[in-house]
Amino acid sequence: WPYEPFHVPEDVKKHWSRHTPEGASLEADWNAKYAEYQKKYPEEAAELNSIITGEFPAGWEKALPTYTPDNPGDATRNLSQANLNALAKVIPGLIGGSADLASSNMTLLKM
């Protein structure tokens, strides 16, 4: 690549910019369909919006377990699993895990 980092040559810009109108049209179609969905399914749409935007529901932190110095010691992975599972109940779309290691490193969500 003979160009500076992040430089897009003019011929490449010209080639890809011809797709801009099509992309704008597809986006407008999607936005119209999503607006219909929001009207028809307001609760589900609100949940999907929170997932898309990353906005947590009010009071999500109240779901977290609390610990004190008097609690018996436990492995970090076990405490992490308790927190992940508590959050999964109140944060729609929370994704966790680690493929085939989930049962050993305790990232398995128990829904």
MARBA-3410 file (N, C-alpha, C, O; in Angstrom, 1 decimal):
111
0.9,-1.2,0.0,0.0,0.0,0.0,0.9,1.2,0.0,1.6,1.5,1.0 ~ 0.9,1.9,-1.1,1.9,3.0,-1.2,1.4,4.4,-0.6,2.0,5.4,-0.8 ~ 0.3,4.4,0.1,-0.3,5.6,0.6,-0.1,5.7,2.1,0.2,4.8,2.8 ~ -0.3,7.0,2.6,-0.2,7.2,4.0,-1.3,6.5,4.8,-2.3,6.1,4.1 ~ -1.1,6.2,6.0,-2.2,5.5,6.8,-3.5,6.4,6.7,-3.5,7.6,6.8
-4.6,5.7,6.6,-5.9,6.3,6.5,-6.2,7.1,5.3,-7.2,7.7,5.2 ~ -5.3,7.1,4.3,-5.5,7.9,3.1,-6.3,7.0,2.1,-6.0,5.8,1.9 ~ -7.4,7.6,1.6,-8.2,6.9,0.6,-8.0,7.6,-0.7,-8.3,8.8,-0.9 ~ -7.4,6.9,-1.7,-7.2,7.5,-3.0,-8.5,8.0,-3.7,-9.5,7.4,-3.5 ~ -8.4,9.0,-4.5,-9.6,9.6,-5.1,-10.3,8.6,-6.0,-11.6,8.6,-6.0
-9.6,7.8,-6.7,-10.3,6.8,-7.6,-11.1,5.8,-6.7,-12.2,5.3,-7.1 ~ -10.6,5.5,-5.5,-11.3,4.5,-4.7,-12.6,5.3,-4.1,-13.6,4.7,-4.0 ~ -12.4,6.5,-3.7,-13.6,7.3,-3.2,-14.6,7.4,-4.2,-15.8,7.2,-4.0 ~ -14.2,7.7,-5.5,-15.2,7.8,-6.6,-15.9,6.5,-6.8,-17.1,6.5,-7.0 ~ -15.2,5.4,-6.8,-15.8,4.1,-7.0,-16.9,3.8,-6.0,-18.0,3.4,-6.3
-16.5,4.0,-4.7,-17.4,3.6,-3.6,-18.5,4.6,-3.4,-19.6,4.3,-3.0 ~ -18.3,5.9,-3.8,-19.3,6.9,-3.6,-20.5,6.7,-4.5,-21.6,7.3,-4.2 ~ -20.3,6.0,-5.5,-21.5,5.8,-6.4,-22.5,4.9,-5.8,-23.7,4.8,-6.2 ~ -22.2,4.3,-4.7,-23.2,3.4,-3.9,-23.9,4.2,-2.8,-24.8,3.7,-2.2 ~ -23.5,5.5,-2.6,-24.1,6.3,-1.6,-25.6,6.4,-1.8,-26.4,6.2,-0.8
-26.1,6.8,-2.9,-27.6,6.9,-3.1,-28.3,5.6,-2.8,-29.4,5.6,-2.1 ~ -27.8,4.5,-3.2,-28.4,3.2,-2.9,-28.4,2.9,-1.4,-29.4,2.5,-0.9 ~ -27.3,3.2,-0.8,-27.2,3.0,0.7,-28.2,3.9,1.4,-28.8,3.4,2.4 ~ -28.3,5.1,1.0,-29.3,6.0,1.6,-30.7,5.5,1.4,-31.5,5.7,2.4 ~ -31.0,5.0,0.3,-32.4,4.5,0.0,-32.7,3.3,0.9,-33.7,3.2,1.5
-31.7,2.4,1.0,-31.9,1.2,1.8,-32.0,1.6,3.3,-32.8,1.0,4.0 ~ -31.2,2.6,3.7,-31.4,3.0,5.1,-32.7,3.7,5.4,-33.3,3.4,6.4 ~ -33.2,4.4,4.4,-34.5,5.0,4.6,-35.6,4.0,4.7,-36.5,4.1,5.5 ~ -35.5,2.9,3.8,-36.5,1.8,3.9,-36.4,1.1,5.3,-37.4,0.9,5.9 ~ -35.2,0.9,5.8,-35.0,0.3,7.1,-35.6,1.1,8.2,-36.3,0.6,9.0
-35.3,2.4,8.1,-35.9,3.3,9.2,-37.4,3.4,9.2,-38.0,3.4,10.2 ~ -38.0,3.3,8.0,-39.5,3.3,7.9,-40.0,2.0,8.5,-41.0,2.0,9.2 ~ -39.4,0.9,8.2,-39.8,-0.4,8.7,-39.6,-0.4,10.2,-40.5,-1.0,11.0 ~ -38.5,0.1,10.7,-38.3,0.1,12.1,-39.3,1.0,12.9,-39.7,0.7,14.0 ~ -39.7,2.1,12.2,-40.7,3.0,12.8,-42.0,2.3,13.0,-42.7,2.4,14.0
-42.4,1.5,12.0,-43.6,0.7,12.0,-43.5,-0.3,13.2,-44.4,-0.5,13.9 ~ -42.3,-1.0,13.3,-42.1,-1.9,14.3,-42.3,-1.3,15.7,-42.9,-1.9,16.6 ~ -41.7,-0.1,15.9,-41.8,0.6,17.1,-43.2,0.9,17.5,-43.6,0.8,18.7 ~ -44.0,1.3,16.5,-45.5,1.5,16.8,-46.2,0.3,17.2,-47.0,0.2,18.1 ~ -45.9,-0.8,16.5,-46.6,-2.1,16.7,-46.2,-2.8,17.9,-47.0,-3.5,18.6
-44.9,-2.7,18.2,-44.3,-3.4,19.4,-43.4,-2.5,20.2,-42.2,-2.6,20.2 ~ -44.1,-1.5,20.9,-43.3,-0.5,21.6,-42.4,-1.1,22.7,-41.2,-0.6,22.9 ~ -42.8,-2.1,23.5,-41.9,-2.6,24.5,-40.7,-3.3,24.0,-39.6,-3.1,24.4 ~ -40.9,-4.1,22.9,-39.8,-4.8,22.3,-38.9,-3.9,21.6,-37.7,-4.1,21.7 ~ -39.4,-2.8,21.0,-38.6,-1.8,20.4,-37.7,-1.1,21.4,-36.6,-0.8,21.1
-38.3,-0.8,22.5,-37.6,-0.1,23.6,-36.4,-0.9,24.1,-35.3,-0.5,24.3 ~ -36.7,-2.2,24.2,-35.6,-3.2,24.6,-34.5,-3.2,23.6,-33.3,-3.2,23.9 ~ -34.9,-3.4,22.3,-34.0,-3.4,21.2,-33.1,-2.1,21.2,-31.9,-2.2,20.9 ~ -33.8,-1.0,21.3,-33.1,0.3,21.3,-32.0,0.3,22.4,-30.9,0.8,22.2 ~ -32.4,-0.2,23.6,-31.4,-0.2,24.7,-30.2,-1.1,24.4,-29.1,-0.8,24.8
-30.5,-2.2,23.7,-29.4,-3.1,23.3,-28.5,-2.4,22.2,-27.3,-2.4,22.3 ~ -29.1,-1.8,21.3,-28.4,-1.1,20.2,-27.5,0.1,20.7,-26.4,0.2,20.4 ~ -28.1,0.8,21.6,-27.4,2.0,22.1,-26.5,1.7,23.3,-25.6,2.5,23.7 ~ -26.7,0.5,23.9,-25.8,0.2,25.1,-26.3,0.9,26.3,-25.6,0.9,27.3 ~ -27.5,1.4,26.3,-28.1,2.0,27.5,-28.6,1.0,28.5,-29.5,0.2,28.1
-28.1,1.0,29.7,-28.6,0.1,30.7,-29.9,0.6,31.3,-30.2,1.8,31.4 ~ -30.8,-0.3,31.7,-32.0,0.1,32.4,-31.7,0.8,33.7,-30.7,0.5,34.4 ~ -32.6,1.6,34.1,-32.5,2.3,35.4,-32.4,1.3,36.5,-33.2,0.3,36.5 ~ -31.5,1.5,37.4,-31.4,0.6,38.6,-30.7,-0.7,38.4,-30.7,-1.6,39.2 ~ -30.0,-0.8,37.2,-29.4,-2.1,36.9,-28.4,-2.5,38.0,-28.2,-3.7,38.3
-27.7,-1.5,38.6,-26.7,-1.8,39.6,-27.2,-2.4,40.8,-26.5,-3.0,41.6 ~ -28.5,-2.3,41.1,-29.1,-2.9,42.2,-29.2,-4.4,42.1,-29.4,-5.1,43.1 ~ -29.0,-4.9,40.9,-29.0,-6.4,40.7,-27.7,-7.0,41.1,-27.6,-8.2,41.3 ~ -26.7,-6.2,41.3,-25.3,-6.8,41.6,-25.3,-7.3,43.0,-25.9,-6.7,43.9 ~ -24.7,-8.4,43.2,-24.5,-8.9,44.6,-23.6,-8.0,45.4,-22.8,-7.3,44.8
-23.8,-8.0,46.7,-23.0,-7.2,47.5,-22.1,-8.1,48.4,-22.5,-9.2,48.7 ~ -20.9,-7.7,48.6,-19.9,-8.4,49.4,-19.4,-7.6,50.5,-19.3,-6.4,50.4 ~ -19.0,-8.2,51.6,-18.3,-7.6,52.7,-17.1,-8.3,53.0,-16.9,-9.5,52.6 ~ -16.2,-7.7,53.8,-15.0,-8.5,54.3,-15.4,-9.7,55.1,-14.5,-10.6,55.2 ~ -16.6,-9.8,55.6,-17.0,-11.0,56.4,-17.4,-12.2,55.5,-17.5,-13.3,56.0
-17.6,-11.9,54.2,-18.0,-13.0,53.3,-16.8,-14.0,53.2,-15.7,-13.6,53.2 ~ -17.2,-15.3,53.1,-16.1,-16.2,52.9,-15.4,-16.0,51.6,-16.0,-15.5,50.6 ~ -14.1,-16.2,51.5,-13.3,-16.1,50.3,-13.8,-17.0,49.2,-14.3,-18.1,49.5 ~ -13.7,-16.6,48.0,-14.1,-17.4,46.8,-13.2,-17.1,45.6,-12.6,-16.0,45.6 ~ -13.1,-17.9,44.7,-12.3,-17.7,43.5,-13.0,-16.5,42.7,-14.2,-16.4,42.6
-12.1,-15.7,42.1,-12.6,-14.6,41.3,-13.5,-15.0,40.3,-14.5,-14.3,40.0 ~ -13.2,-16.2,39.6,-14.1,-16.6,38.5,-15.5,-16.9,39.0,-16.5,-16.7,38.3 ~ -15.6,-17.4,40.3,-17.0,-17.7,40.8,-17.7,-16.4,41.1,-18.9,-16.3,40.9 ~ -17.0,-15.4,41.7,-17.7,-14.2,42.0,-18.1,-13.5,40.7,-19.1,-12.8,40.6 ~ -17.2,-13.6,39.7,-17.5,-13.0,38.4,-18.8,-13.6,37.8,-19.6,-12.9,37.2
-18.9,-14.9,37.9,-20.1,-15.6,37.4,-21.3,-15.1,38.1,-22.4,-14.9,37.4 ~ -21.2,-15.0,39.4,-22.4,-14.5,40.1,-22.8,-13.1,39.6,-24.0,-12.8,39.5 ~ -21.8,-12.2,39.4,-22.1,-10.9,38.9,-22.7,-10.9,37.4,-23.7,-10.3,37.1 ~ -22.1,-11.7,36.6,-22.6,-11.9,35.2,-24.0,-12.4,35.2,-24.9,-11.8,34.4 ~ -24.3,-13.4,36.0,-25.7,-13.9,36.0,-26.7,-12.9,36.6,-27.8,-12.9,36.1
-26.3,-12.2,37.6,-27.2,-11.2,38.1,-27.5,-10.1,37.1,-28.6,-9.6,37.0 ~ -26.4,-9.7,36.4,-26.6,-8.6,35.4,-27.4,-9.1,34.2,-28.2,-8.4,33.6 ~ -27.2,-10.4,33.8,-28.0,-10.9,32.6,-29.5,-10.9,32.8,-30.2,-10.9,31.9 ~ -29.9,-10.9,34.1,-31.3,-10.9,34.4,-32.0,-9.5,34.2,-33.2,-9.4,34.0 ~ -31.1,-8.5,34.2,-31.7,-7.1,34.1,-31.2,-6.3,33.0,-31.7,-5.2,32.7
-30.2,-6.8,32.2,-29.7,-6.1,31.1,-29.9,-6.9,29.8,-29.3,-7.9,29.5 ~ -31.0,-6.5,29.1,-31.3,-7.2,27.8,-30.1,-7.2,26.9,-29.4,-6.2,26.7 ~ -29.9,-8.3,26.3,-28.9,-8.4,25.2,-27.5,-8.6,25.8,-26.5,-8.6,25.0 ~ -27.3,-8.8,27.1,-26.0,-9.0,27.6,-25.4,-10.3,27.1,-26.1,-11.4,27.2 ~ -24.2,-10.3,26.6,-23.6,-11.5,26.0,-22.4,-11.8,26.8,-21.6,-10.9,27.1
-22.2,-13.0,27.2,-21.0,-13.4,27.9,-20.6,-14.8,27.5,-21.3,-15.4,26.7 ~ -19.6,-15.3,28.1,-19.1,-16.6,27.8,-17.8,-16.6,27.2,-17.2,-15.6,26.9 ~ -17.3,-17.8,27.0,-16.0,-18.0,26.4,-15.9,-19.4,25.7,-15.0,-20.2,26.0 ~ -16.8,-19.6,24.8,-16.8,-20.9,24.0,-16.8,-22.1,24.9,-17.6,-22.2,25.8 ~ -15.9,-23.0,24.6,-15.9,-24.2,25.3,-15.2,-24.1,26.7,-15.2,-25.1,27.5
-14.8,-23.0,27.1,-14.2,-22.8,28.5,-15.2,-22.3,29.5,-14.8,-22.1,30.7 ~ -16.4,-21.9,29.1,-17.3,-21.3,29.9,-17.6,-22.0,31.3,-17.7,-21.4,32.3 ~ -17.6,-23.3,31.2,-17.9,-24.1,32.4,-16.7,-24.1,33.4,-16.8,-24.3,34.6 ~ -15.5,-23.9,32.9,-14.3,-23.9,33.7,-13.9,-22.5,34.2,-13.4,-22.4,35.3 ~ -14.1,-21.5,33.4,-13.8,-20.2,33.9,-15.0,-19.4,34.4,-14.9,-18.2,34.7
-16.1,-20.1,34.4,-17.3,-19.7,35.1,-18.0,-18.4,34.4,-18.4,-17.5,35.0 ~ -18.0,-18.4,33.1,-18.6,-17.4,32.3,-20.0,-17.8,31.7,-20.6,-17.1,31.0 ~ -20.4,-19.0,32.1,-21.7,-19.5,31.6,-22.8,-18.8,32.2,-22.9,-18.6,33.4 ~ -23.7,-18.3,31.3,-24.9,-17.6,31.8,-26.0,-18.6,32.1,-26.4,-19.4,31.2 ~ -26.5,-18.6,33.3,-27.5,-19.6,33.7,-28.9,-18.8,33.7,-29.3,-18.3,34.8
-29.5,-18.8,32.6,-30.8,-18.0,32.5,-31.9,-18.9,32.8,-33.1,-18.4,32.8
END
